[in-house]
């Protein structure tokens, strides 16, 4: 068995003295693991950092085996993350989200969203907005998508500012006003396909409250897991910039 693909490094773990088991989010083969011979050495270690894009050839005797990767670096972003706390936490959190996906199950939309996000992660508020959209996309890919197209009560697509925590459907301002304290806020940028620009911290916080509710209810709690700590660290660092321990 052999195939060639592009992937984003999610993480690694040592295997023996010199080898590494590499976990990738690939374009055509989903979340996929493989052994990299010499992956712990000085030549490959900088390439196998989370957030980097790599080209790989995977080989195995049969498809069910772990197999071996031959790796070539394509976009080595990881070094640029170290000066920004939100980027370090963000990459850790994105990897945790991708691990919710079944292994070897292709999710090309998730892969494309991940590449876009990593390329723009330097801008902390824009990165936070894109992470919230990524969470929505992941929920949809796993069968728990929200319906934000029209009001659950009136069918109108105008002035949608709330989401029902029970149904995951949008609610208009007028229809939701009597129950506003029971509804989740819906920031406008979550319904738009345009690049999120000039967002306020309040909009980001509201978006994370919305996506976090459904992530916890539908994805993490059924697995007996809490939301990853890296999520809150990423949000805090995105809203309140501060130097990291990795800064010079």
C-alpha positions in Angstrom: 0.0 0.0 0.0 1.2 3.5 -0.8 -0.2 7.0 -1.2 1.0 10.6 -1.3 -0.7 13.5 0.4 -0.4 16.8 2.1 -0.8 17.1 5.8 -0.8 19.4 8.9 1.3 18.2 11.8 -1.0 17.7 14.9 1.5 16.1 17.1 4.3 13.5 17.6 5.4 11.0 20.2 8.8 9.2 20.4 9.0 5.6 19.4 12.3 4.0 20.5 15.5 6.0 20.5 15.4 7.7 17.2 11.9 7.2 15.6 8.7 9.2 15.9 5.0 8.4 15.5 3.6 11.3 13.5 0.0 12.4 13.6 -1.3 14.4 10.7 -4.5 15.9 9.5 -4.2 15.1 5.8 -6.2 16.4 2.8 -7.4 13.1 1.3 -6.9 10.6 4.1 -8.1 12.4 7.2 -6.4 12.2 10.6 -3.7 9.6 10.0 -0.7 8.3 11.9 2.6 6.8 10.7 6.1 6.1 11.8 8.9 8.4 10.8 12.3 6.8 10.9 14.8 9.2 12.4 12.0 11.6 13.3 13.6 12.5 16.7 16.8 13.6 15.0 18.0 17.2 14.5 17.2 17.2 10.8 13.5 16.2 11.0 12.6 17.6 14.5 12.0 21.2 13.2 9.8 19.9 10.4 7.6 17.7 12.6 6.4 20.6 14.8 2.6 21.1 15.3 1.1 23.5 12.7 3.7 22.8 10.0 2.5 21.7 6.5 4.3 18.7 5.1 4.2 16.5 2.1 4.2 12.8 2.8 4.4 9.4 1.3 2.8 6.7 3.4 3.7 3.0 2.9 2.5 -0.1 4.6 2.2 -3.8 3.7 -1.5 -3.7 4.3 -3.9 -0.8 4.9 -4.6 -1.7 8.6 -0.9 -1.3 9.6 0.5 1.9 11.2 2.8 2.2 8.2 5.8 4.5 7.6 5.9 8.2 6.5 8.5 9.8 4.3 8.2 13.5 5.1 9.1 16.7 3.2 8.6 20.1 4.8 6.3 22.5 2.8 5.3 25.4 5.1 7.2 25.5 8.4 5.1 27.9 10.4 5.8 26.6 13.9 8.8 28.8 14.7 6.7 31.9 14.1 4.1 30.8 16.7 6.6 30.9 19.6 6.4 34.7 20.1 2.6 34.7 20.4 0.8 33.0 23.3 -2.5 32.8 21.4 -0.8 31.0 18.5 0.9 28.4 20.8 -2.4 27.7 22.6 -4.4 27.8 19.4 -2.4 25.1 17.6 -2.7 22.9 20.7 -6.4 23.4 20.8 -6.9 22.9 17.0 -5.1 19.5 17.3 -7.4 18.5 20.2 -10.4 19.4 18.0 -9.1 17.3 15.1 -8.7 14.3 17.4 -12.5 14.2 17.7 -12.6 13.1 14.0 -12.5 9.4 13.3 -9.0 8.3 12.2 -8.5 7.9 8.5 -11.9 9.5 7.7 -11.4 12.3 5.0 -12.7 15.7 6.0 -11.4 18.0 3.2 -13.4 21.0 4.4 -11.9 20.8 7.9 -8.5 20.5 6.3 -9.0 23.6 4.2 -10.3 25.6 7.2 -7.3 24.5 9.2 -4.8 25.6 6.6 -6.6 29.0 6.3 -6.6 29.5 10.0 -2.9 28.6 10.5 -1.9 31.0 7.7 -3.8 33.8 9.6 -3.1 32.9 13.2 -0.7 35.8 13.7 -3.6 38.3 14.0 -5.0 37.4 17.4 -8.6 38.6 17.0 -9.0 37.4 13.5 -7.5 34.0 14.6 -10.0 33.8 17.4 -12.9 34.5 15.0 -11.6 31.9 12.6 -11.3 29.3 15.4 -15.0 29.9 16.4 -15.9 29.3 12.7 -13.7 26.2 12.7 -15.7 24.9 15.7 -18.9 25.4 13.8 -17.6 23.6 10.8 -16.4 20.7 12.9 -19.8 20.4 14.6 -21.4 20.3 11.2 -18.9 17.7 9.9 -19.7 15.4 12.8 -23.4 15.7 12.4 -24.2 18.4 14.9 -24.4 21.5 12.7 -26.3 24.6 13.8 -29.1 26.1 11.7 -28.3 29.8 11.5 -30.0 30.5 8.2 -33.4 31.7 9.4 -35.4 32.3 12.6 -36.8 29.2 14.2 -40.0 31.0 15.2 -40.8 33.2 12.1 -38.8 31.8 9.2 -37.3 35.2 8.6 -33.6 35.6 7.8 -33.4 39.2 9.1 -32.0 40.4 12.4 -30.9 37.0 13.7 -29.2 37.7 17.0 -29.9 34.6 19.2 -29.5 30.9 19.0 -31.7 28.4 20.9 -29.6 26.2 23.2 -32.1 23.5 22.8 -32.5 23.3 19.0 -29.3 25.0 17.8 -31.5 27.2 15.5 -31.2 30.9 15.1 -33.8 33.3 16.5 -34.6 36.8 15.5 -34.4 39.8 17.9 -38.1 40.3 18.0 -39.1 36.7 18.4 -36.4 36.0 21.0 -36.7 39.2 23.1 -39.1 37.7 25.7 -36.6 34.8 26.3 -33.4 36.6 25.7 -31.9 35.5 29.1 -32.4 31.9 28.0 -30.9 32.2 24.5 -27.3 32.3 23.3 -26.0 35.4 21.6 -25.3 35.1 17.8 -22.5 37.4 16.6 -23.0 38.4 13.0 -19.6 37.2 11.8 -20.5 33.6 12.5 -23.1 33.8 9.7 -20.9 35.5 7.2 -18.3 34.0 4.8 -16.3 37.2 4.6 -13.0 37.6 6.4 -13.7 38.7 10.0 -12.3 42.3 10.4 -12.3 44.9 13.2 -14.1 42.6 15.7 -14.7 43.6 19.3 -13.6 41.4 22.1 -17.3 41.1 23.2 -18.2 39.6 19.8 -15.4 37.0 20.2 -16.5 36.1 23.7 -20.1 35.7 22.6 -19.0 33.4 19.7 -17.0 31.2 22.0 -19.8 31.0 24.5 -22.1 29.8 21.7 -19.8 27.3 20.1 -18.5 26.1 23.5 -22.0 25.2 24.7 -22.6 22.9 21.7 -19.1 21.5 21.7 -19.4 20.5 25.3 -23.0 19.1 24.9 -22.6 17.3 21.7 -18.9 16.3 21.3 -17.0 16.4 24.6 -19.4 15.4 27.3 -20.7 12.3 25.4 -17.1 11.1 25.4 -16.7 11.8 29.1 -14.3 14.7 28.4 -14.2 18.4 29.5 -13.5 21.1 27.0 -9.7 21.3 26.5 -7.9 23.8 28.8 -6.1 25.1 25.8 -9.4 26.5 24.5 -9.7 28.9 27.4 -6.0 29.7 27.3 -6.3 30.5 23.7 -9.3 32.8 24.2 -7.7 34.6 27.1 -4.5 35.2 25.2 -6.4 36.3 22.1 -8.4 38.9 24.1 -5.6 40.0 26.3 -2.2 39.9 24.5 0.8 39.2 26.6 4.4 37.9 26.0 5.0 34.2 26.2 7.6 32.2 28.0 9.0 31.5 24.5 9.7 35.1 23.6 13.2 36.4 23.5 
